[in-house]
Amino acid sequence: MERITINIGGMHCASCAANIEKKLIGMRGVISANVNFATEKATVEFDPGIQAKSSLLKAISKLGYKPTEEISKGADAQQQGMDSETKKLKRLFILSLAFALPIFVLSMPEIFRISVPPIVLFILATPVQFIVGFRFYRGAWRALMSKTASMDTLIAVGTSAAYIYSTLVVFGQLPGDSLYFDTSAVIITFILLGKWLEAITKGKASMAIKRLIGLQPKTAIVIRDNKELTIPIDDVKVGDIVLVKPGQKIPVDGIVKFGSSSVDESMITGESMPVEKKPGDKLIGATINKNGMMRFKATQVGQDTVLSQIIAMVGAAQGSKAPIQRLADKVSGYFVPAVILIAIASFLVWFLLVGQSLVFSMSIFVTVLIIACPCVLGLATPTAIMVGTGKAAENGVLIKSGEALENAHKVTTVVFDKTGTLTEGKPRVTDILTADGLNAKEVLTYAAIAEKGSEHPLADAILEKAGKMKIPDASHFQAIPGHGILAKHNSKEILFGNRELFLKYRVDISPIESELGKLEHGGKTAMILGLDRKIVGIIAVSDQVKESSKEAIQQLKAMGKKVVMLTGDNKRTAAAIASQLKIDRVIAGVIPQHKEEEIERLQQQGEFVAMVGDGINDAPALAKADLGIAIGAGTDVALETGQVVLIKNDLRDVATAIDLSNYTLKKIKQNLFWAFFYNSIGLTVAAGVFYPSIGLLLNPMIAGAAMAFSSVSVVSNSLLMMRYKRKTYRHVK
């Protein structure tokens, strides 16, 4: 399976997106296709052995749209494309207005006291209809070729009916003196105004992407052939030696080779204090070099840099669909044909059954076509998701999809891994107890021999404590997951691990239970050392609880969420940490392979579970949870497996993600309500349903204005989310 993101130019409404999506899904080898009208993107998963990438682009082109594959410069190029479309709509609106205003004035001689021959109105209206309005005819033709209908179809048919009728009257082919040139011209002008404002507001909705792109420097200074060369950032290659001077942005990711400085990484990690950098340290592109000059080796460039990965994640989330959007998509598929049928039926009822005049009935026909707005249905959900994911990114939360954003508000239980999540993940040796004649140094040496080949965080603590001691390699090493280590050195068998390890090898630990209990009640992890099946010592390790952990737990409880700690530690140690954090439920002694089983058990109890973990050891549990939240900082962003990534390593952002999800869903529901309400009421009034009872009849020009501004109102409602501020929950039960 291969995934491709395609930028699509020329989409005018949700029906356009639906038509393209339908075409793509119908192609052989295409597994899934998601076309988003708001972001003007298509995400397609396909089998490259069956379907060529170029064929997907050709299929979209045949429908009359302009597809381009999104590459490393895609986000920037797409923003430029959106800005270009906004300027084009502005020019068309001004041109249309220049003709429509005189037409409007000259069409009302009784008010403005200016009388001209009808042929003058025809001459003024024709450029608006066929030059300015060409985009609607083109869109209607595209829809016809794909055997569907779109918003362009409604506009083209509605305005053409008014224009053609008026033209026939002017040239004496129809009786009467009623002209509708002002109707067609003003409708086109209003719709272009609405489209222009919609483009502006859509651009504001994608402000998060623009800000992220703005963080990227445009050039870099590289050392080639002992010369300093200033080159475009896209020309930097992996392995290049890059020079960064004080006050400059670091252009790409890399490793310091020469020099030292402090670097402001707040835009990536949220860390307010500058971080000291020296040779061997990692640098993140787009962060700011404060005071020193450094040379570093480029390790990630282009779309592989941390910032590019973040931009890609935010872009993918903004282009994805939330499950709640399915209803709007389904309605959009039938919307335009249904409106055309309603317009025809309304015309026939008023003209044939009621006996109204042709002029009256045609006015009803045009009004019904013009007031209907499929765009508002297509924009209701994705614009809210665009702003929601953007605000999340500003708060250090990367939400990878619309589905994840929607699911976050459903969470009832939040499960936290302990080590590296609730705690710093940097344990330190606090106690060394000896037995059987060994001293503390000997106990530490044997423990270090056992742990030398291990990648467990506790191994780092042992080896760090051993410091500069010369630690020989074990002649045999076996990691026993969830239990400890079995190693051999100088014919001695070394067992180093927890109770379960010694029970497995039938070693009696009852003589040291009292010491183990004291250490564990203090929140320490106690590991037992055995030589040749005889206990010779205990090493206790403590991992400090993160500063943000307690407040994060309090906030989640205040939100009414259940909090669970899931750990491989023993019950006493786990209970001590849980007591510090006021966590009511602890699931302890669980090896990594079985964590997903515990998640499933909670789900079977009816809980909607969010799992918060480090994204590597906890990958199965994160995948099993209804919402996987991975802790990731800086350069580890790309490695995380969760649907949500907390790049600042701040657990309070779990509450932020859930709260922002609630807020976004509230906005989506508001948008969908107004979208359905507007179209339902608008079509009813336009069809003249209330005319017999209260004399309410809608002018086609008013219908055009209403249609134009309905989409703007929905997008503007989504933009109100930009005022979102992170809440602080204080009242804990």
Wavefront OBJ file of the C-alpha trace (Angstrom):
o trace
v 0.000 0.000 0.000
v 1.167 3.523 -0.823
v -0.254 6.829 0.374
v -0.257 10.023 -1.693
v -1.435 13.521 -0.816
v -2.716 15.551 -3.767
v -3.368 19.288 -3.796
v -6.448 19.983 -5.951
v -7.158 23.325 -7.550
v -10.526 24.354 -8.957
v -12.903 22.874 -6.367
v -15.843 25.223 -5.777
v -18.023 23.310 -3.318
v -18.503 20.137 -1.310
v -20.101 18.457 -4.330
v -16.835 18.891 -6.244
v -15.001 17.071 -3.454
v -17.646 14.333 -3.403
v -17.389 13.851 -7.182
v -13.592 13.534 -7.083
v -13.768 11.159 -4.122
v -16.342 8.994 -5.896
v -14.142 8.833 -8.996
v -11.028 7.866 -7.041
v -12.746 5.213 -4.935
v -14.122 3.637 -8.122
v -10.622 3.099 -9.565
v -8.966 -0.328 -9.426
v -6.332 -0.664 -6.716
v -7.557 2.326 -4.704
v -8.074 1.240 -1.107
v -9.377 4.535 0.280
v -9.753 8.146 -0.817
v -10.504 11.219 1.253
v -11.087 14.550 -0.501
v -11.356 17.600 1.733
v -12.962 20.706 0.229
v -11.784 23.045 2.999
v -8.084 22.141 2.661
v -8.300 21.405 -1.090
v -6.477 18.112 -0.613
v -7.001 14.460 -1.458
v -5.386 11.668 0.526
v -5.372 8.394 -1.398
v -4.211 4.940 -0.319
v -3.624 2.607 -3.250
v -1.816 -0.503 -4.428
v 1.026 0.713 -6.707
v 1.153 -2.729 -8.311
v -2.370 -2.219 -9.663
v -2.753 1.545 -10.028
v -0.075 4.057 -11.051
v 0.271 7.342 -9.195
v 0.092 9.244 -12.486
v -3.260 7.610 -13.287
v -4.769 9.099 -10.125
v -3.675 12.576 -11.180
v -4.984 12.017 -14.726
v -8.364 10.880 -13.403
v -8.741 14.104 -11.418
v -7.564 16.165 -14.401
v -10.192 14.552 -16.646
v -12.854 15.844 -14.263
v -11.558 19.348 -14.969
v -9.553 20.015 -11.803
v -5.862 20.788 -11.298
v -4.119 18.078 -9.237
v -0.487 18.281 -8.091
v 1.287 15.801 -5.856
v 2.265 17.274 -2.500
v 6.025 16.995 -2.021
v 8.427 18.401 0.560
v 7.530 21.962 -0.501
v 3.853 21.046 -0.662
v 2.601 22.947 2.375
v 4.304 26.174 1.301
v 3.227 25.722 -2.321
v -0.350 25.026 -1.285
v -0.477 28.202 0.807
v 0.801 30.169 -2.188
v -1.873 28.502 -4.337
v -4.596 29.454 -1.835
v -3.330 33.053 -1.735
v -3.346 33.161 -5.550
v -6.951 31.918 -5.656
v -7.973 34.569 -3.112
v -6.455 37.327 -5.265
v -8.134 35.931 -8.388
v -11.548 35.923 -6.678
v -10.980 39.500 -5.536
v -10.251 40.633 -9.116
v -13.310 38.820 -10.477
v -15.536 40.322 -7.783
v -14.343 43.877 -8.541
v -14.878 43.321 -12.278
v -18.342 41.887 -11.672
v -19.249 44.732 -9.318
v -18.165 47.300 -11.921
v -20.849 45.976 -14.288
v -23.485 44.866 -11.759
v -23.860 48.277 -10.054
v -24.793 50.133 -13.270
v -27.124 47.271 -14.241
v -28.814 47.433 -10.825
v -29.238 51.245 -11.024
v -30.421 51.278 -14.634
v -32.928 48.489 -13.957
v -34.879 50.774 -11.587
v -35.719 53.946 -13.557
v -38.651 54.687 -11.243
v -36.237 55.013 -8.296
v -33.039 56.394 -9.842
v -34.791 58.364 -12.642
v -32.353 57.094 -15.306
v -33.882 55.447 -18.343
v -31.928 53.538 -21.007
v -32.930 51.171 -23.835
v -33.094 47.476 -22.764
v -30.255 46.655 -25.165
v -27.870 48.600 -22.860
v -28.684 46.238 -19.957
v -28.072 43.274 -22.270
v -24.648 44.672 -23.265
v -23.642 45.269 -19.622
v -24.943 41.907 -18.368
v -23.285 39.724 -21.012
v -19.650 40.103 -19.748
v -20.788 39.309 -16.212
v -22.676 36.237 -17.364
v -20.044 34.716 -19.638
v -16.670 36.210 -18.673
v -16.963 36.631 -14.920
v -19.403 33.717 -14.676
v -17.325 31.404 -16.874
v -16.006 29.570 -13.779
v -19.574 28.451 -12.973
v -20.198 27.162 -16.489
v -16.884 25.320 -16.417
v -17.740 23.769 -13.072
v -21.206 22.767 -14.292
v -19.654 21.166 -17.399
v -17.197 19.207 -15.228
v -20.069 17.920 -13.134
v -22.070 16.985 -16.231
v -19.114 15.065 -17.688
v -18.862 13.068 -14.464
v -22.655 12.512 -14.530
v -23.224 14.489 -11.345
v -24.246 18.008 -10.344
v -22.609 20.651 -8.158
v -23.134 24.118 -6.758
v -21.838 25.446 -10.089
v -24.719 23.617 -11.764
v -27.241 25.467 -9.594
v -25.656 28.871 -10.254
v -25.189 28.273 -13.982
v -28.767 27.051 -14.490
v -30.328 29.706 -12.245
v -28.514 32.745 -13.643
v -28.770 31.442 -17.223
v -32.531 31.116 -16.864
v -32.780 34.779 -15.792
v -30.343 35.944 -18.491
v -31.859 33.941 -21.364
v -35.422 34.944 -20.459
v -34.413 38.629 -20.376
v -32.505 38.319 -23.660
v -35.531 36.805 -25.402
v -37.680 39.690 -24.120
v -35.135 42.282 -25.341
v -35.092 40.793 -28.842
v -38.860 40.392 -28.994
v -38.988 36.627 -28.776
v -41.114 36.702 -25.599
v -43.926 39.111 -24.690
v -43.690 41.520 -21.725
v -41.198 44.032 -20.437
v -39.874 42.324 -17.258
v -36.082 41.943 -17.378
v -33.902 39.952 -14.989
v -30.428 41.081 -16.072
v -29.971 42.724 -12.678
v -30.916 39.440 -11.001
v -28.310 37.336 -12.846
v -25.545 39.977 -12.553
v -26.121 40.736 -8.876
v -26.366 37.033 -7.987
v -23.009 36.313 -9.663
v -21.489 39.338 -7.909
v -22.806 38.299 -4.486
v -21.600 34.720 -4.929
v -18.123 35.891 -5.954
v -18.050 38.174 -2.910
v -19.014 35.231 -0.743
v -16.348 33.038 -2.379
v -13.707 35.732 -1.877
v -14.598 36.169 1.804
v -14.763 32.384 2.185
v -11.242 32.070 0.750
v -9.996 34.723 3.187
v -11.569 32.998 6.178
v -10.353 29.579 5.030
v -6.874 31.071 4.879
v -7.240 32.251 8.470
v -8.425 28.781 9.464
v -5.131 27.345 8.186
v -3.123 29.982 10.073
v -1.384 27.298 12.149
v 0.261 25.861 9.036
v 1.298 29.354 7.902
v 2.881 30.074 11.283
v 4.775 26.776 11.250
v 5.992 27.392 7.703
v 7.037 30.879 8.795
v 9.374 29.366 11.398
v 11.522 27.847 8.657
v 14.565 29.901 7.640
v 14.938 30.405 3.887
v 18.729 30.051 3.649
v 21.645 28.277 5.323
v 25.406 28.887 5.527
v 27.319 25.713 4.607
v 31.058 25.029 4.557
v 32.137 23.584 1.202
v 35.759 23.502 0.026
v 36.640 25.579 3.102
v 34.353 28.375 1.912
v 31.217 29.780 3.506
v 28.332 29.570 1.029
v 24.847 30.941 1.611
v 22.422 28.610 -0.160
v 18.632 28.016 -0.182
v 17.598 25.726 2.644
v 16.242 23.191 0.132
v 19.781 22.726 -1.223
v 21.245 21.615 2.112
v 22.228 17.937 1.998
v 22.660 15.331 4.726
v 26.284 15.418 5.832
v 26.815 19.107 5.050
v 28.689 21.129 7.667
v 26.439 24.070 8.516
v 27.515 27.283 10.223
v 25.048 29.073 12.488
v 25.860 32.488 13.952
v 24.444 34.192 17.080
v 20.810 35.265 16.642
v 20.257 33.086 13.568
v 17.722 30.308 13.179
v 19.185 26.824 12.929
v 18.240 25.829 9.361
v 18.031 22.008 9.610
v 18.375 19.238 12.190
v 21.900 18.159 13.048
v 24.623 17.339 15.585
v 27.066 19.932 16.951
v 30.628 19.343 15.762
v 32.368 22.533 16.893
v 31.504 25.377 19.249
v 28.892 25.816 21.954
v 25.889 28.032 22.574
v 22.477 28.222 24.183
v 19.488 27.530 21.935
v 15.892 28.686 22.314
v 13.816 25.555 21.532
v 10.526 26.924 22.890
v 8.750 26.866 19.511
v 9.270 23.090 19.311
v 9.487 21.743 22.864
v 7.740 24.488 24.843
v 10.792 24.759 27.112
v 11.026 28.449 28.048
v 14.676 28.383 29.156
v 17.411 28.197 26.494
v 19.169 24.817 26.295
v 22.965 24.662 26.415
v 24.500 22.908 23.394
v 27.988 21.460 23.028
v 29.710 19.054 20.586
v 27.697 15.849 20.264
v 24.349 17.458 21.162
v 21.385 17.415 18.793
v 20.022 20.574 17.194
v 16.478 21.063 15.934
v 15.824 23.091 12.797
v 13.982 26.449 13.179
v 15.137 26.870 16.791
v 17.126 30.030 17.572
v 20.838 30.169 18.336
v 21.208 32.707 21.137
v 24.828 33.716 21.685
v 27.568 31.374 20.434
v 28.714 30.291 16.986
v 28.490 26.621 16.098
v 29.262 24.307 13.239
v 27.087 21.239 12.979
v 26.593 18.263 10.702
v 23.192 18.144 8.961
v 21.420 14.870 9.806
v 17.839 15.554 8.645
v 16.920 17.918 5.843
v 13.804 18.771 3.816
v 10.731 16.853 4.887
v 12.721 14.753 7.387
v 13.328 17.601 9.840
v 11.334 17.757 13.048
v 9.536 20.935 11.982
v 8.626 19.444 8.585
v 7.255 16.358 10.344
v 5.148 18.579 12.600
v 3.886 20.563 9.589
v 3.080 17.285 7.824
v 1.209 15.962 10.880
v -0.839 19.137 11.297
v -1.526 19.246 7.561
v -2.611 15.598 7.507
v -4.905 16.182 10.489
v -6.458 19.249 8.877
v -7.026 17.309 5.666
v -8.605 14.289 7.387
v -12.274 13.713 8.085
v -13.953 13.185 11.428
v -16.634 10.468 11.658
v -19.262 13.147 12.339
v -18.664 14.475 8.809
v -20.093 11.328 7.198
v -23.670 12.585 7.535
v -22.858 15.871 5.773
v -20.964 13.998 3.036
v -23.882 11.657 2.481
v -26.347 14.557 2.234
v -24.015 16.474 -0.115
v -24.036 13.556 -2.545
v -27.795 13.876 -3.092
v -28.168 17.582 -2.363
v -27.803 19.248 -5.779
v -29.976 16.806 -7.762
v -32.637 17.151 -5.051
v -32.527 20.966 -5.265
v -32.909 20.864 -9.054
v -35.960 18.613 -8.677
v -37.433 20.946 -6.015
v -36.866 23.956 -8.315
v -38.564 22.246 -11.268
v -41.425 21.011 -9.106
v -41.918 24.501 -7.608
v -42.021 26.060 -11.087
v -44.573 23.524 -12.350
v -46.787 23.840 -9.260
v -46.939 27.637 -9.428
v -47.244 27.847 -13.224
v -49.514 24.890 -14.048
v -51.464 24.140 -10.866
v -51.743 27.537 -9.173
v -51.881 29.440 -12.476
v -49.303 32.099 -11.687
v -47.534 33.966 -14.504
v -44.411 32.697 -16.257
v -42.416 35.569 -14.745
v -43.543 34.729 -11.190
v -42.939 30.983 -11.631
v -39.526 31.520 -13.191
v -38.572 33.787 -10.293
v -39.441 30.941 -7.882
v -37.374 28.519 -10.010
v -34.298 30.790 -9.977
v -34.617 31.588 -6.257
v -34.749 27.901 -5.251
v -31.654 27.110 -7.326
v -29.688 30.078 -6.030
v -30.434 29.889 -2.310
v -29.394 26.250 -1.918
v -25.818 25.959 -0.636
v -23.950 22.640 -0.611
v -20.753 24.527 0.338
v -21.981 25.213 3.841
v -22.384 21.450 4.407
v -18.886 20.800 3.108
v -17.279 23.483 5.276
v -19.093 22.841 8.568
v -16.805 20.094 9.850
v -13.393 20.538 8.161
v -13.023 24.231 9.019
v -13.582 23.468 12.707
v -11.046 20.613 12.487
v -8.539 22.919 10.761
v -8.751 25.474 13.555
v -8.952 22.825 16.303
v -5.832 20.943 15.208
v -4.052 24.258 14.657
v -4.840 25.474 18.168
v -3.766 22.101 19.531
v -0.398 22.444 17.777
v 0.018 25.930 19.254
v -0.512 24.358 22.683
v 2.075 21.625 22.078
v -0.425 18.896 21.179
v -0.172 17.194 17.788
v -3.475 15.573 16.876
v -2.904 13.327 13.881
v -6.433 13.048 12.492
v -9.948 14.406 12.650
v -11.056 11.071 14.080
v -8.605 11.410 16.984
v -9.824 14.950 17.611
v -13.404 13.743 17.759
v -12.634 10.669 19.876
v -10.804 12.610 22.583
v -14.041 14.042 23.974
v -15.467 10.523 24.444
v -12.704 9.418 26.835
v -13.974 8.155 30.193
v -10.775 6.570 31.540
v -7.187 7.771 31.146
v -4.509 5.121 31.690
v -0.963 6.314 32.417
v 2.215 4.315 32.082
v 4.465 5.048 35.073
v 8.121 5.102 34.041
v 8.913 7.939 31.658
v 5.322 9.143 31.651
v 4.244 9.973 35.195
v 7.892 9.927 36.260
v 10.953 11.517 34.672
v 12.157 8.197 33.287
v 15.635 8.887 34.673
v 15.900 6.650 37.735
v 18.757 7.059 40.229
v 20.267 4.525 42.615
v 19.287 5.528 46.153
v 20.177 2.490 48.332
v 22.594 -0.450 48.169
v 22.014 -3.160 50.814
v 24.566 -5.961 51.182
v 24.501 -9.543 52.455
v 26.668 -12.656 52.666
v 29.918 -10.756 53.198
v 29.860 -8.637 50.008
v 30.441 -4.902 50.212
v 28.470 -2.212 48.368
v 31.048 -1.897 45.587
v 30.966 -5.631 44.880
v 27.150 -5.692 44.834
v 27.131 -2.754 42.407
v 29.792 -4.400 40.204
v 27.840 -7.664 39.817
v 24.631 -5.714 39.119
v 26.446 -3.620 36.482
v 27.836 -6.766 34.810
v 24.274 -8.090 34.499
v 22.825 -4.811 33.250
v 25.628 -3.916 30.851
v 23.817 -5.541 27.930
v 20.365 -4.249 28.853
v 18.497 -1.286 27.335
v 16.098 -0.905 30.267
v 16.018 2.547 31.972
v 16.953 0.877 35.271
v 20.135 -0.417 33.614
v 21.159 3.171 32.911
v 20.741 3.998 36.600
v 22.978 1.081 37.655
v 25.679 1.888 35.096
v 25.561 5.590 35.938
v 26.093 4.733 39.612
v 29.005 2.486 38.649
v 30.544 5.548 37.009
v 34.131 5.008 35.948
v 34.398 1.547 37.485
v 35.739 -0.989 34.992
v 32.851 -3.358 34.328
v 33.702 -6.612 32.505
v 31.338 -8.205 29.986
v 29.186 -11.146 31.022
v 30.020 -14.459 29.369
v 26.276 -15.122 29.063
v 23.361 -12.683 29.060
v 19.625 -13.376 28.989
v 16.905 -10.764 29.483
v 13.745 -12.166 31.055
v 11.013 -9.650 30.102
v 9.174 -8.187 33.062
v 11.405 -10.008 35.545
v 15.087 -9.156 35.189
v 18.424 -10.548 33.991
v 20.189 -13.922 34.063
v 23.929 -13.538 33.389
v 27.195 -15.438 33.959
v 30.652 -14.161 34.875
v 33.708 -16.136 36.020
v 31.582 -19.274 36.394
v 29.162 -17.446 38.671
v 25.473 -17.236 37.818
v 24.068 -13.751 38.373
v 20.367 -13.172 38.944
v 19.310 -9.541 39.098
v 15.674 -8.477 39.086
v 12.360 -8.505 40.954
v 10.600 -11.049 43.154
v 9.114 -12.889 40.182
v 12.595 -13.607 38.827
v 13.672 -15.290 42.049
v 10.392 -17.165 42.417
v 10.892 -18.428 38.860
v 14.278 -19.863 39.842
v 12.965 -21.063 43.227
v 15.140 -18.841 45.383
v 13.725 -18.074 48.844
v 13.415 -14.305 49.360
v 11.563 -14.383 52.693
v 14.663 -13.278 54.721
v 14.752 -9.938 52.890
v 10.993 -9.262 52.632
v 11.157 -6.719 55.455
v 13.889 -4.668 53.707
v 12.071 -4.918 50.363
v 8.842 -3.706 51.954
v 10.488 -0.651 53.523
v 12.060 0.394 50.230
v 8.893 -0.184 48.206
v 6.667 1.687 50.655
v 9.004 4.613 50.061
v 8.150 4.549 46.362
v 11.442 2.940 45.344
v 11.957 0.059 42.943
v 13.956 -2.626 44.725
v 16.008 -5.116 42.681
v 17.460 -8.230 44.198
v 20.964 -9.511 43.401
v 21.701 -13.235 43.615
v 24.916 -15.184 43.039
v 24.624 -18.894 42.370
v 21.008 -18.858 43.608
v 21.935 -17.093 46.858
v 20.791 -13.549 47.725
v 23.750 -11.207 48.224
v 22.236 -7.723 48.037
v 19.456 -5.281 47.142
v 19.762 -2.161 45.011
v 16.943 0.404 45.255
v 16.238 2.855 42.474
v 13.957 5.880 42.587
v 12.432 7.746 39.678
v 11.225 11.271 40.409
v 7.616 12.139 39.656
v 7.280 14.850 36.993
v 6.249 18.287 38.182
v 3.255 18.313 35.834
v 1.951 14.859 36.817
v 0.037 15.790 39.970
v -1.673 18.790 38.384
v -2.513 16.733 35.285
v -4.205 14.062 37.419
v -6.145 16.725 39.342
v -7.372 18.341 36.133
v -8.530 15.036 34.660
v -10.388 14.148 37.847
v -12.026 17.579 37.849
v -13.204 16.837 34.306
v -14.880 13.683 35.590
v -12.373 11.243 34.080
v -11.234 8.060 35.799
v -7.452 7.782 36.139
v -5.537 4.491 36.162
v -1.796 3.826 36.535
v -0.486 0.827 34.593
v 3.025 -0.359 35.430
v 5.361 -3.287 35.484
v 6.501 -2.273 38.981
v 5.416 -4.229 42.046
v 2.246 -3.271 43.896
v 3.947 -1.581 46.855
v 6.111 0.751 44.756
v 3.246 1.482 42.399
v 0.944 2.220 45.336
v 3.487 4.647 46.802
v 3.699 6.612 43.517
v -0.094 6.496 43.130
v -0.488 7.839 46.658
v 1.730 10.833 45.840
v -0.360 11.584 42.747
v -3.751 10.709 44.304
v -4.444 8.036 41.685
v -7.207 5.754 42.934
v -6.677 2.696 40.754
v -3.368 0.948 40.105
v -2.687 -2.047 37.867
v 0.813 -3.227 38.815
v 3.178 -6.033 37.901
v 2.165 -6.004 34.226
v 4.885 -6.858 31.716
v 4.896 -4.753 28.489
v 3.449 -7.563 26.362
v 0.365 -7.784 28.589
v -0.446 -4.088 28.887
v -2.743 -4.203 25.867
v -4.727 -6.984 27.575
v -5.368 -4.661 30.520
v -6.545 -1.944 28.117
v -8.912 -4.424 26.472
v -10.222 -5.467 29.900
v -11.121 -1.849 30.679
v -12.832 -1.512 27.297
v -14.887 -4.614 28.004
v -16.082 -2.879 31.178
v -17.583 -0.164 28.982
v -14.811 2.406 29.320
v -13.619 4.592 26.423
v -9.899 4.385 27.132
v -7.060 6.802 26.452
v -3.600 5.323 26.990
v -0.726 7.714 27.748
v 2.738 6.234 27.252
v 6.211 6.766 25.819
v 5.231 5.528 22.377
v 7.873 2.782 22.113
v 7.564 0.213 24.926
v 3.879 1.019 25.164
v 3.193 0.775 21.417
v 0.804 -2.246 21.643
v -1.205 -0.598 24.444
v -1.319 2.722 22.586
v -2.587 0.942 19.487
v -5.196 -1.023 21.452
v -6.582 2.023 23.280
v -9.472 4.007 21.842
v -7.122 6.991 21.910
v -3.344 6.567 22.039
v -1.498 9.576 23.509
v 2.270 9.416 23.106
v 4.800 11.415 25.076
v 7.276 12.876 22.617
v 9.773 15.670 22.889
v 11.754 17.346 20.155
v 13.547 14.898 17.889
v 11.403 11.901 18.872
v 8.225 13.258 17.253
v 8.440 11.016 14.175
v 8.870 7.867 16.268
v 5.681 8.153 18.250
v 2.888 5.684 17.646
v -0.021 7.476 19.300
v -2.882 9.267 17.596
v -1.976 12.272 19.738
v 1.585 13.402 20.513
v 2.468 15.657 23.468
v 5.620 17.297 22.134
v 6.250 19.347 25.306
v 6.311 16.245 27.506
v 3.739 18.008 29.733
v 0.994 15.721 31.023
v -1.342 18.671 31.568
v -1.713 18.656 27.800
v -3.794 15.468 28.099
v -6.528 17.598 29.647
v -5.925 20.241 26.966
v -6.447 17.667 24.186
v -9.705 16.444 25.723
v -10.962 19.955 26.428
v -10.116 21.132 22.904
v -11.911 18.090 21.503
v -15.041 19.025 23.456
v -14.826 22.589 22.175
v -14.259 21.515 18.553
v -17.171 19.058 18.610
v -19.381 21.811 20.015
v -18.435 24.067 17.072
v -18.940 21.268 14.531
v -22.421 20.575 15.859
v -23.257 24.287 15.761
v -22.016 24.489 12.160
v -23.947 21.415 11.044
v -27.116 22.637 12.761
v -26.940 26.001 10.989
v -26.030 24.341 7.688
v -29.089 22.072 7.752
v -31.317 24.777 9.268
v -30.282 27.354 6.663
v -30.894 25.046 3.710
v -34.173 23.689 5.089
v -35.664 27.110 5.844
v -34.123 28.748 2.776
v -35.515 26.203 0.325
v -38.937 26.316 1.981
v -39.165 30.118 1.752
v -37.669 30.193 -1.763
v -40.252 27.705 -3.040
v -43.007 30.116 -1.950
v -44.521 27.854 0.715
v -45.348 30.856 2.946
v -46.564 33.110 0.130
v -50.270 32.086 0.237
v -50.528 32.469 4.030
v -48.357 35.487 4.922
v -47.256 36.812 1.533
v -43.589 35.949 2.133
v -41.665 35.676 -1.132
v -37.921 35.847 -1.624
v -36.253 37.994 -4.268
v -33.628 35.997 -6.241
v -30.978 38.638 -5.475
v -31.627 38.284 -1.745
v -31.331 34.517 -2.211
v -27.950 35.009 -3.896
v -26.720 37.158 -1.008
v -27.992 34.624 1.541
v -26.224 31.800 -0.262
v -22.991 33.775 -0.514
v -22.854 34.625 3.172
v -24.033 31.284 4.586
v -20.615 29.700 3.996
v -18.836 32.748 5.374
v -20.909 32.565 8.559
v -20.036 28.916 9.155
v -16.314 29.468 8.578
v -16.425 32.564 10.806
v -18.015 30.511 13.580
v -15.103 28.080 13.304
v -12.660 30.977 13.431
v -14.047 31.957 16.836
v -12.149 28.902 18.085
v -8.927 30.854 17.608
v -9.791 32.617 20.885
v -9.475 29.284 22.719
v -7.469 29.465 25.940
v -6.262 26.458 27.851
v -8.524 25.887 30.849
v -7.361 25.187 34.374
v -9.567 22.821 36.355
v -9.298 23.356 40.084
v -12.270 21.777 41.793
v -11.392 18.179 42.571
v -13.898 15.838 44.226
l 1 2 3 4 5 6 7 8 9 10 11 12 13 14 15 16 17 18 19 20 21 22 23 24 25 26 27 28 29 30 31 32 33 34 35 36 37 38 39 40 41 42 43 44 45 46 47 48 49 50 51 52 53 54 55 56 57 58 59 60 61 62 63 64 65 66 67 68 69 70 71 72 73 74 75 76 77 78 79 80 81 82 83 84 85 86 87 88 89 90 91 92 93 94 95 96 97 98 99 100 101 102 103 104 105 106 107 108 109 110 111 112 113 114 115 116 117 118 119 120 121 122 123 124 125 126 127 128 129 130 131 132 133 134 135 136 137 138 139 140 141 142 143 144 145 146 147 148 149 150 151 152 153 154 155 156 157 158 159 160 161 162 163 164 165 166 167 168 169 170 171 172 173 174 175 176 177 178 179 180 181 182 183 184 185 186 187 188 189 190 191 192 193 194 195 196 197 198 199 200 201 202 203 204 205 206 207 208 209 210 211 212 213 214 215 216 217 218 219 220 221 222 223 224 225 226 227 228 229 230 231 232 233 234 235 236 237 238 239 240 241 242 243 244 245 246 247 248 249 250 251 252 253 254 255 256 257 258 259 260 261 262 263 264 265 266 267 268 269 270 271 272 273 274 275 276 277 278 279 280 281 282 283 284 285 286 287 288 289 290 291 292 293 294 295 296 297 298 299 300 301 302 303 304 305 306 307 308 309 310 311 312 313 314 315 316 317 318 319 320 321 322 323 324 325 326 327 328 329 330 331 332 333 334 335 336 337 338 339 340 341 342 343 344 345 346 347 348 349 350 351 352 353 354 355 356 357 358 359 360 361 362 363 364 365 366 367 368 369 370 371 372 373 374 375 376 377 378 379 380 381 382 383 384 385 386 387 388 389 390 391 392 393 394 395 396 397 398 399 400 401 402 403 404 405 406 407 408 409 410 411 412 413 414 415 416 417 418 419 420 421 422 423 424 425 426 427 428 429 430 431 432 433 434 435 436 437 438 439 440 441 442 443 444 445 446 447 448 449 450 451 452 453 454 455 456 457 458 459 460 461 462 463 464 465 466 467 468 469 470 471 472 473 474 475 476 477 478 479 480 481 482 483 484 485 486 487 488 489 490 491 492 493 494 495 496 497 498 499 500 501 502 503 504 505 506 507 508 509 510 511 512 513 514 515 516 517 518 519 520 521 522 523 524 525 526 527 528 529 530 531 532 533 534 535 536 537 538 539 540 541 542 543 544 545 546 547 548 549 550 551 552 553 554 555 556 557 558 559 560 561 562 563 564 565 566 567 568 569 570 571 572 573 574 575 576 577 578 579 580 581 582 583 584 585 586 587 588 589 590 591 592 593 594 595 596 597 598 599 600 601 602 603 604 605 606 607 608 609 610 611 612 613 614 615 616 617 618 619 620 621 622 623 624 625 626 627 628 629 630 631 632 633 634 635 636 637 638 639 640 641 642 643 644 645 646 647 648 649 650 651 652 653 654 655 656 657 658 659 660 661 662 663 664 665 666 667 668 669 670 671 672 673 674 675 676 677 678 679 680 681 682 683 684 685 686 687 688 689 690 691 692 693 694 695 696 697 698 699 700 701 702 703 704 705 706 707 708 709 710 711 712 713 714 715 716 717 718 719 720 721 722 723 724 725 726 727 728 729 730 731 732 733
